[in-house]
Amino acid sequence: MFERHQGSEQVILASIDTGELDYQDSVDELHLLARSAGLSVAGLIEGRRARPDPALFAGSGKVEEIATMVRACDAGLVIFNHALSPAQERNLEQALECRVVDRTTLILDIFASRAKSAEGILQVELAQLAHLSTRLIRGWSHLERQKGGIGLRGPGETQLETDRRLIGKRVKLLKDRLAKLHRQRTVQRRARIRGRVMSVSLVGYTNAGKSTLFNSLTHAQSYVADQLFATLDTTTRQLYLPEVGEIVLSDTVGFITRLPHTLVESFHATLEETIQADLLLHVVDAAGPMRDKHISEVNQVLKEIGAADIPQILIMNKIDLCAIPPGIERDEYGKITAIRLSASTGHGIPALRAALGISRQDYQQPVAATARATVVNNEYHPELD
């Protein structure tokens, strides 16, 4: 989506406070996103407005302030901490005389650099095309009306229309391929159901420690890093518990504030492991200052994808960073609701293993109640059976 800026090339971050309660948290995340994308941040320009400016998102004075910093730092890119309209991006690029992208484009770029599996790559491209299709006019505005003359007469179709048609064909191809992969997973999932194999998915805010916990439980070698979206592709492993036998454990992509809707739609296949799970382990950074808000954000996304009613156990991870003792928390009926542990040190992991064995009968759904996604016209409809 955009080139990595290193050395003398600098990136400017811009954020406008319009009164959101999570404003400061989103600014901190923007810094982390930029770092995760391998960008060199030269500075941050902030402002306040009651509502976004329709033409520039920020006011003309604030845009001039950004332009001054762009010239002073010789920056080649400005990243806005918001979802910009195609017109706003175009107007800002003209005013700032450099490339301008929004938060959604930044997240898509990170996803594109992290996707490794065939399915993950397809899903990222589908999300990118959905985002790009609304912005084609930026690149082809000079060809939107083809002029006549020798060598300039077109086949009756402008370059803009050609690109839209080609994108449409590519989107259909990607959806067809993802639908085929979906059908293959459905067969595998039904085999698990017939064998009564319990399915557990790790969910949580990005960088909460899901992959570290996954590796600790399964002795896998999933990529782990202190950065946002270190894990993109869903990884599934079998976990043997002496008390109950095999269960299937899946490590999934992390969620984030203002997760772009195009990503939720395109990554439906990846999120299916969450939708179809018998039990969710909701991993939380217990040492994080925004942990309660992150819990709420994850639960909101789970609601959006149809996984709100799946039983979950809260996993309070990283207790070694906040001096919280390991242990198990139960509700008034004795059911396990939370487990305190450290995936990096291993403290509390035995308690989690024991809890999974105890919970298998409590949480595993009957076969008839297990949701199954159905493909209709190459689109996913989990509510259908």
N, C-alpha and C positions, 0 to 999 in steps of 0.2 A: 504493500500500500504506500509506504514512504520509506526512503532510505534511512539507514542508521547514521546518526550524526556523531562523529568522533573528532577528537583533536580540537581544532580551532572552530569548527562548526558548532553553533549554539542553538538552543531551543528556548523559546519564551513560553511560559504558562500564563494563561489569563483566566480569571474567575470572577464572576459577578454575583454578589450576594443579593438575592431577591426576596430574602426573608425565610428561606428554608431552615427547618430546625436542624438538619444534618449538614449544614453548609461547611463548617470547619472540617468535619469528618471527610466530606467529599474532596476538599482541597488536599488533605493529607493523603488520600487515596490517589489523587492525580499525580502527586510526586512519586508515589510508589509505582504507579502504572508507567510513568515515564522512565523510571529506573529499570523496571522490568523489561521495557522495550529497548533498553540499551542506549537511551538518549542522554545527552549532556545538557542539563538545565542551567541556563545562564541567569534566570530570574523569574519572579512571579509578579504579575500586575493584578491587583484586586480593585474592585469597585462595588458600589451599592446602587441599586435602582429598585423602584417599586415594581417595575415590570420590564421585561426585555424590550429593547428597541427593535421594531419590526425589520429595519433595514440592516442594522449592524450588530444587533444583540446588545452590545455595550453602547454608551453614548458617544457622540463624536469627540468630546474632550478626552474620554478614556481611550478611545481608539488612537488619538494623536499621541497620548502618553505611551501606549504600546509601541507605536511606530518609532518614537524617539529611542526606546530601549532596543528595538530591532536594529536601528541604524548604529547605535552605540556598541552593541555586541556583535554586529555583523551576523545576526541570526538568519537562518534560512527557513525556519518553521515556527509557527505559533500554534499552540494547542489550547483550545477553549475547553473549559471544564463543564461543557453543556452540550446538548444536542442542537446543532445549528441547522437551519434550513438551507437548501441549495443556494437560494438568493443571498442569504446572509454570508455564507462562505465566499461567494463570488464577490460581493461588495467589500468584504474584509480583505480579500486578497488584493483587490485593486487599491484599497486605501493603505495597506501595509506594505505592498510591493514584495510579498513573499508568500510562501505556501501557508495555508490555514487549514487545520483539520479540527474535528470536534472529538469529544470523549469517546463516542461510539466508534469512530474510525481508529482511534488509538487502541481500543480493546480488540477490534477486529484484527489489527496488525499483530498484536501479541498472540492472538489465537492462531493466526496464519503461521507464525514462526514456531509455535509449539506443537502443532498437529503432526503426528507421526503415523498413525494408522490410516489405512485407505479410507475408512469411514469418516475419521476426523477431518481429513483433508477435504473430502467431499462436502462435509457440513460447513466448514469454514468458507469454502468457495461459494456455497449457496447463500450464506449470510452476507458475504462481500458483494455478490451480484445484486442481492435485494437492496443493499445500501447504495450501490453504485447506480442502479437504474434510475434513481431520482435525481442523480447529479450529472447525467450525461451531457446536459446542455452546457455545463462548464467547459468541457473539453472540445465541444463541437459547435459552439455558438457561431463561429465564422463560416460554418458550412450549412447552417440550418436552412438557408435559402440558396440553393445552387443557382448560379447564373449561367446563362447561355453563352455560346461562343465556341470557337474551335478548341477542342480538347477539354471543354468544360461542361459539355452536355451530358447529364447523367441519365441513368436508366429509368427516370421517373421516381426515384426514391432518394431522399436526402441522406447524408451520412448519419445524421441523428436517427432517422427512421431505420436505417440499416443496422446500426448498433443495437437499437432497441429490439429489433427482430432477432438478431443473433444472440443477445442476452436471453431473450425469451426461450429460444431453442435450447440454449445451454442449461437454463434453469430446469426445463422439462427433463433433459437428460440426467441431470444430477438427482432430481426427485425419483426418477425411475430406478437409478442405481441404488439409492438409499432405501427405496421400497423393497428391492430384492434382498438387500442385507437385512432389512427388518424381518422379512419372511423367514430367513434362515435363523435368526435369533428366536423367532416365535417357536419354531420347531424344537430348538434346543431347550427353550423355557418349558414347553409342554412336557418334554422328557424329564426335566427336573421335577415338575409337578407330579407326574406319575410316580416318580421315585420318592416323592415326599422329601425332597432335599430343600432345606430351609435356605431362603435367600435374604442376605443382609447387605444393605448399602450404607456406605459412609457418605454423609452429606455435611455441609457446613459452609461457613464463610471462607472465602479464599485466604490461604495462608494460615489456616487454623491448626494445621498439623495432621490432616487426613492421611496423606501419603506416608508420613513417618509412622503413624499408628498402623496403617495397612502393612507396611514392611515389618513392623514389630510382631504383628499377629501371624503373618503368613511366611515370613522370612523371604519375601520377594525383594526385588531390586528396583522398585519404582523410583523414578527421578524425584529427588527431594531438593528444594532450594528455598531460601528465605526471600521469596518474591511472589508477587501475585500471579495466579494462574500457572504455577509450576506444573500442575497436572491438567491436561486437557482431554486426553483420550481415556475412556473408561477402561480400567484394568480389573479383571476378575480372576480370583484364585479360589481353590478349595482349601478349606480350613478344617482340620480334624480335631474334634473334641472327644476325649475318651468317654464322656458320659452319654453322648448322643450320636456320635459318628460324624459324617461329613456335613458341612454347611458351605454355601457359596457366598463369598465376600467380594463386594465390588467397591472400588475406589472411583469416585466421580469428580467432575469438574466443580470447582468452588463457585459460590455465588458472590455477588457484589452489589452495592447500592446502585440503583438505576441501571440494572442489567438490561442492555438493549433488547427490545422486543424481538427484533430480527434474529438475535442469537437464541432466544428461548424457542422460537419457532424452528429454526434451522437445526438446533441441537436436540430436537425432540427424541431422535433415535438414541443419543447418548443418555438423555434423562430417563429413557424407558426403564433402565435398570433400577432407577429410583422409584418410578411409578409402580413397577411390578414387585417390589421387595415385600417380604413378610415383616421385616423390621428395619427401621432406620436408626443408625447410630449418628446422632447429631453432634458433631465435633465442634467444640467451642474453645477459643483461646481464653483460658481462665485468667490469664494475666493481662488481657487487653482491657483498656479503659472503656471501650465501646461494646463490651461483650453482650450486654442486654439488648442493645440496638441491633447488633449482628444476629442475635437469636431471632429477633422479630423479623428482620429482613429475610432470613432463610425461610422462616415459616410462611412468609408472604409468597415467596417464589414457589414453595411446595404447594401452596394453595392454588397458584396459577397453573401449575402443571398437573393438578389433580391428585396430589399425594398427601393432602392435608390429613386424611383419615387413617393413614398407615401408622401403626404404633411406633413410637420412637423412644429411645433412651438418650438422655443428654450426657455427653462425654465431656467433662470439664478437663481439658488437656493443658499441658504446660504448667502444672502445679509446682514444678521445681523452680519456676520464676517468681512465684508469689507466696511461697511458704505455706501452702495449703496441704494438709495431710491427705494421703490417698484414702479412699473409702467408698462405700456404697450408700446411696440415699434411697429411701422408700417412702411411698405414700401411706395414708392411714390404713390401706387395705393390705399392706405388705408388698405391693408390687414395686419392682425396681424402677426408679424414675431418673436417677443420675448416678454417674460413676466418676470419681475424681482420680486422675492418673497423670502420668508423664510418659508420653510415647517415646521420648528421647532417652530417658533414664531407665524405663521399664517399671517404675513404681506404679502399682495399681493394675498392671496388665493381667496378672493372675486373677484378680477380682473380676475383670471384664470377661475373661475366658469362662470363669465359673458362672457368671451372670448369663452369658449366651447359652450355656448348657441348661441352666434353670429356666430360661425364658423361652426355650424352643417350643414347648407345649403351650405356653401362655400366649405367644405372639403369632405362631404360624397359622395362616388363614386356611379355612377349608378350601378344597379344590373349587367348589362351585362359586366361592366368593372371590377367587383370585381374578383380578382384572386382566383382560387380554386386549392388547391393542389390535385393531383391525384396519387394514388398508382399504380405503375407499377412494377411487379415482387418484391413486398415488399420493394420498394425503393420510396422515395419521389421525385416528379417532379412537382414543383409549376408552371412551365411554361406551363404545359399541362392543358387543360380544358375538 
